[in-house]
Amino acid sequence: MQLLILFFSFLQVGLFSVGGGYAAIPLIQAQIVDIHGLMTLEEFTDLITIAEMTPGPISINSSTFVGTRLAGPIGAIICTLGCILPSFVICLTLAYFYYKYRKFSGVQTVLGALRPAVVALIGSAGLSILLLALFGDSTTYQLSDIHVIELLLFLFSFLILRLGKANAVTIILGSGVIGTFLYLFR
């Protein structure tokens, strides 16, 4: 029964995560944490962090890690298939129609209308992860509860990425080293 729940949850994620892997994160969270209660938000965030650090699309990595955590190797396969099946079918169908009707102005209008929704989904995922990093599992966000080290790492990383045009991989590795060092010597 749990495998069916996982398959249909990730089938929905695959169907409705327009805009790429980061847009899938709030949908996966809603299915796995909020609706079915299969993981805590902290467990889910840890898996998303691992999925982001490993090579490959984050939505596929996330579905594989969630499936493995909840149901082992079979769960990984079921969740991954649920996540990629809609995209596979939709891409084949859209490719056919796009090449047939690509000069039609309505196609460009529809694609332009989807962009703001994609930005909102990505922003929502980022904000959820930022709030979890800065305040933990707290449901109230007060300045006295903020995790200062995480805030400083976020601000430093953000400034380096935006102003210094640094490589994102360097930022991730550097933050991981600093976080590990601080965790070991707290």
MIROFI-126768 format. One record per residue (C-alpha): x, y, z; residue number from 1. Coordinates in Angstrom, 3 decimals, decimal comma. Last residue first. Example, Ala and Ser with C-alpha at 12.3 -4.5 7.8 and 13.67 -1.06 7.14 Angstrom:
<vexdrens>
<east:13,670	north:-1,060	up:7,140	seq:2> .
<east:12,300	north:-4,500	up:7,800	seq:1> .
</vexdrens>
This chain:
<vexdrens>
<east:30,523	north:23,303	up:19,039	seq:186> .
<east:33,790	north:22,036	up:17,516	seq:185> .
<east:32,505	north:19,250	up:15,262	seq:184> .
<east:29,469	north:21,232	up:14,080	seq:183> .
<east:31,555	north:24,326	up:13,342	seq:182> .
<east:34,055	north:22,338	up:11,260	seq:181> .
<east:31,287	north:20,482	up:9,429	seq:180> .
<east:29,454	north:23,722	up:8,668	seq:179> .
<east:32,658	north:25,391	up:7,433	seq:178> .
<east:33,493	north:22,406	up:5,203	seq:177> .
<east:29,935	north:22,179	up:3,861	seq:176> .
<east:29,791	north:25,926	up:3,270	seq:175> .
<east:33,040	north:25,730	up:1,295	seq:174> .
<east:31,810	north:22,785	up:-0,764	seq:173> .
<east:28,524	north:24,504	up:-1,577	seq:172> .
<east:30,205	north:27,848	up:-2,340	seq:171> .
<east:32,825	north:26,200	up:-4,548	seq:170> .
<east:30,105	north:24,323	up:-6,426	seq:169> .
<east:28,203	north:27,587	up:-6,940	seq:168> .
<east:31,215	north:29,158	up:-8,724	seq:167> .
<east:31,789	north:32,718	up:-7,648	seq:166> .
<east:30,202	north:35,708	up:-9,395	seq:165> .
<east:31,678	north:37,979	up:-6,706	seq:164> .
<east:28,640	north:40,159	up:-6,239	seq:163> .
<east:25,727	north:37,718	up:-6,480	seq:162> .
<east:27,363	north:34,422	up:-5,522	seq:161> .
<east:29,750	north:35,916	up:-2,969	seq:160> .
<east:26,959	north:37,967	up:-1,424	seq:159> .
<east:24,616	north:34,994	up:-1,204	seq:158> .
<east:27,284	north:32,749	up:0,317	seq:157> .
<east:28,184	north:35,350	up:2,963	seq:156> .
<east:24,528	north:36,036	up:3,754	seq:155> .
<east:23,664	north:32,334	up:4,018	seq:154> .
<east:26,738	north:31,460	up:6,077	seq:153> .
<east:26,029	north:34,409	up:8,401	seq:152> .
<east:22,403	north:33,342	up:8,838	seq:151> .
<east:23,437	north:29,727	up:9,478	seq:150> .
<east:25,885	north:30,895	up:12,157	seq:149> .
<east:23,272	north:33,177	up:13,733	seq:148> .
<east:20,516	north:30,593	up:14,136	seq:147> .
<east:17,495	north:32,851	up:14,681	seq:146> .
<east:15,348	north:32,359	up:17,774	seq:145> .
<east:15,703	north:35,922	up:19,153	seq:144> .
<east:14,689	north:37,320	up:15,768	seq:143> .
<east:11,306	north:35,636	up:16,055	seq:142> .
<east:9,781	north:33,297	up:13,474	seq:141> .
<east:7,027	north:31,206	up:14,955	seq:140> .
<east:6,475	north:27,704	up:13,589	seq:139> .
<east:9,833	north:26,516	up:14,897	seq:138> .
<east:11,354	north:23,480	up:13,177	seq:137> .
<east:14,724	north:25,186	up:12,777	seq:136> .
<east:14,766	north:29,004	up:12,658	seq:135> .
<east:17,470	north:29,962	up:10,142	seq:134> .
<east:17,857	north:26,689	up:8,243	seq:133> .
<east:14,122	north:25,939	up:8,263	seq:132> .
<east:13,346	north:29,488	up:7,157	seq:131> .
<east:15,877	north:29,227	up:4,311	seq:130> .
<east:14,479	north:25,848	up:3,182	seq:129> .
<east:10,926	north:27,182	up:3,045	seq:128> .
<east:12,070	north:30,399	up:1,308	seq:127> .
<east:13,912	north:28,459	up:-1,383	seq:126> .
<east:10,941	north:26,225	up:-2,099	seq:125> .
<east:8,571	north:29,194	up:-2,299	seq:124> .
<east:10,945	north:31,085	up:-4,596	seq:123> .
<east:11,130	north:28,119	up:-6,979	seq:122> .
<east:7,341	north:27,831	up:-7,087	seq:121> .
<east:6,897	north:31,605	up:-7,578	seq:120> .
<east:9,474	north:31,691	up:-10,407	seq:119> .
<east:7,652	north:28,839	up:-12,148	seq:118> .
<east:4,330	north:30,660	up:-11,849	seq:117> .
<east:5,874	north:33,812	up:-13,347	seq:116> .
<east:7,244	north:31,842	up:-16,358	seq:115> .
<east:4,031	north:30,010	up:-17,309	seq:114> .
<east:2,456	north:33,000	up:-19,082	seq:113> .
<east:5,442	north:33,349	up:-21,435	seq:112> .
<east:5,140	north:29,709	up:-22,518	seq:111> .
<east:1,422	north:30,169	up:-23,220	seq:110> .
<east:2,037	north:33,322	up:-25,278	seq:109> .
<east:4,830	north:31,683	up:-27,289	seq:108> .
<east:2,533	north:28,798	up:-28,245	seq:107> .
<east:-0,255	north:31,214	up:-29,130	seq:106> .
<east:2,010	north:32,896	up:-31,704	seq:105> .
<east:2,030	north:29,795	up:-33,973	seq:104> .
<east:5,480	north:29,273	up:-35,518	seq:103> .
<east:6,128	north:26,225	up:-33,351	seq:102> .
<east:3,010	north:24,331	up:-34,568	seq:101> .
<east:4,308	north:20,950	up:-35,875	seq:100> .
<east:7,614	north:21,034	up:-34,051	seq:99> .
<east:5,820	north:22,011	up:-30,864	seq:98> .
<east:3,094	north:19,394	up:-31,356	seq:97> .
<east:5,496	north:16,429	up:-31,568	seq:96> .
<east:7,782	north:17,777	up:-28,905	seq:95> .
<east:4,790	north:18,358	up:-26,647	seq:94> .
<east:3,669	north:14,729	up:-26,866	seq:93> .
<east:7,118	north:13,257	up:-26,271	seq:92> .
<east:7,766	north:15,729	up:-23,487	seq:91> .
<east:4,397	north:14,991	up:-21,817	seq:90> .
<east:4,947	north:11,226	up:-21,857	seq:89> .
<east:8,484	north:11,441	up:-20,449	seq:88> .
<east:7,610	north:14,169	up:-17,997	seq:87> .
<east:4,660	north:12,173	up:-16,650	seq:86> .
<east:6,799	north:9,021	up:-16,247	seq:85> .
<east:9,758	north:10,738	up:-14,575	seq:84> .
<east:8,456	north:11,233	up:-11,017	seq:83> .
<east:6,432	north:8,044	up:-10,724	seq:82> .
<east:9,353	north:6,064	up:-12,131	seq:81> .
<east:11,702	north:7,634	up:-9,558	seq:80> .
<east:9,297	north:6,949	up:-6,718	seq:79> .
<east:8,796	north:3,302	up:-7,717	seq:78> .
<east:12,512	north:2,657	up:-8,306	seq:77> .
<east:13,568	north:4,221	up:-5,007	seq:76> .
<east:10,786	north:2,394	up:-3,179	seq:75> .
<east:12,024	north:-0,907	up:-4,606	seq:74> .
<east:15,536	north:-0,043	up:-3,375	seq:73> .
<east:14,376	north:0,635	up:0,202	seq:72> .
<east:10,833	north:1,632	up:1,160	seq:71> .
<east:10,863	north:4,970	up:3,020	seq:70> .
<east:14,480	north:6,110	up:2,853	seq:69> .
<east:15,060	north:4,622	up:-0,605	seq:68> .
<east:11,897	north:6,228	up:-1,971	seq:67> .
<east:12,829	north:9,609	up:-0,478	seq:66> .
<east:16,352	north:9,333	up:-1,906	seq:65> .
<east:15,125	north:8,373	up:-5,378	seq:64> .
<east:12,458	north:11,071	up:-5,424	seq:63> .
<east:14,979	north:13,671	up:-4,329	seq:62> .
<east:17,571	north:12,580	up:-6,893	seq:61> .
<east:14,965	north:12,724	up:-9,654	seq:60> .
<east:13,757	north:16,160	up:-8,534	seq:59> .
<east:17,324	north:17,413	up:-8,068	seq:58> .
<east:18,432	north:16,501	up:-11,583	seq:57> .
<east:21,825	north:14,797	up:-11,615	seq:56> .
<east:25,033	north:14,859	up:-9,613	seq:55> .
<east:24,746	north:14,719	up:-5,820	seq:54> .
<east:24,849	north:17,847	up:-3,652	seq:53> .
<east:21,231	north:18,823	up:-4,306	seq:52> .
<east:19,934	north:15,371	up:-3,443	seq:51> .
<east:21,900	north:15,413	up:-0,174	seq:50> .
<east:20,367	north:18,755	up:0,797	seq:49> .
<east:16,926	north:17,547	up:-0,273	seq:48> .
<east:17,367	north:14,464	up:1,922	seq:47> .
<east:18,310	north:16,615	up:4,929	seq:46> .
<east:15,326	north:18,878	up:4,254	seq:45> .
<east:12,992	north:15,870	up:4,232	seq:44> .
<east:14,348	north:14,569	up:7,525	seq:43> .
<east:13,880	north:18,032	up:9,095	seq:42> .
<east:10,361	north:18,380	up:7,685	seq:41> .
<east:9,423	north:15,070	up:9,270	seq:40> .
<east:8,757	north:12,110	up:7,046	seq:39> .
<east:5,830	north:9,897	up:5,932	seq:38> .
<east:3,229	north:12,403	up:7,097	seq:37> .
<east:0,943	north:11,651	up:4,119	seq:36> .
<east:-0,328	north:15,164	up:3,358	seq:35> .
<east:2,284	north:17,476	up:4,901	seq:34> .
<east:5,603	north:15,632	up:4,807	seq:33> .
<east:5,567	north:13,360	up:1,744	seq:32> .
<east:2,999	north:14,994	up:-0,525	seq:31> .
<east:3,456	north:18,654	up:0,435	seq:30> .
<east:7,233	north:18,313	up:0,613	seq:29> .
<east:7,342	north:16,689	up:-2,812	seq:28> .
<east:5,274	north:19,570	up:-4,199	seq:27> .
<east:7,436	north:22,177	up:-2,461	seq:26> .
<east:10,566	north:20,533	up:-3,966	seq:25> .
<east:9,229	north:20,073	up:-7,492	seq:24> .
<east:9,816	north:23,700	up:-8,550	seq:23> .
<east:13,483	north:23,187	up:-7,751	seq:22> .
<east:13,591	north:20,280	up:-10,172	seq:21> .
<east:12,338	north:21,999	up:-13,251	seq:20> .
<east:9,819	north:24,594	up:-14,311	seq:19> .
<east:6,488	north:22,810	up:-14,127	seq:18> .
<east:6,309	north:20,471	up:-11,165	seq:17> .
<east:2,676	north:19,430	up:-11,684	seq:16> .
<east:2,756	north:16,076	up:-13,451	seq:15> .
<east:5,991	north:14,739	up:-11,973	seq:14> .
<east:4,899	north:15,700	up:-8,463	seq:13> .
<east:1,528	north:14,066	up:-9,079	seq:12> .
<east:3,269	north:10,871	up:-10,246	seq:11> .
<east:5,478	north:11,220	up:-7,183	seq:10> .
<east:2,483	north:10,985	up:-4,878	seq:9> .
<east:0,912	north:8,251	up:-7,025	seq:8> .
<east:4,030	north:6,074	up:-6,789	seq:7> .
<east:4,594	north:6,744	up:-3,083	seq:6> .
<east:0,996	north:5,962	up:-2,151	seq:5> .
<east:1,147	north:2,814	up:-4,269	seq:4> .
<east:4,402	north:1,764	up:-2,579	seq:3> .
<east:2,837	north:2,399	up:0,850	seq:2> .
<east:0,000	north:0,000	up:0,000	seq:1> .
</vexdrens>
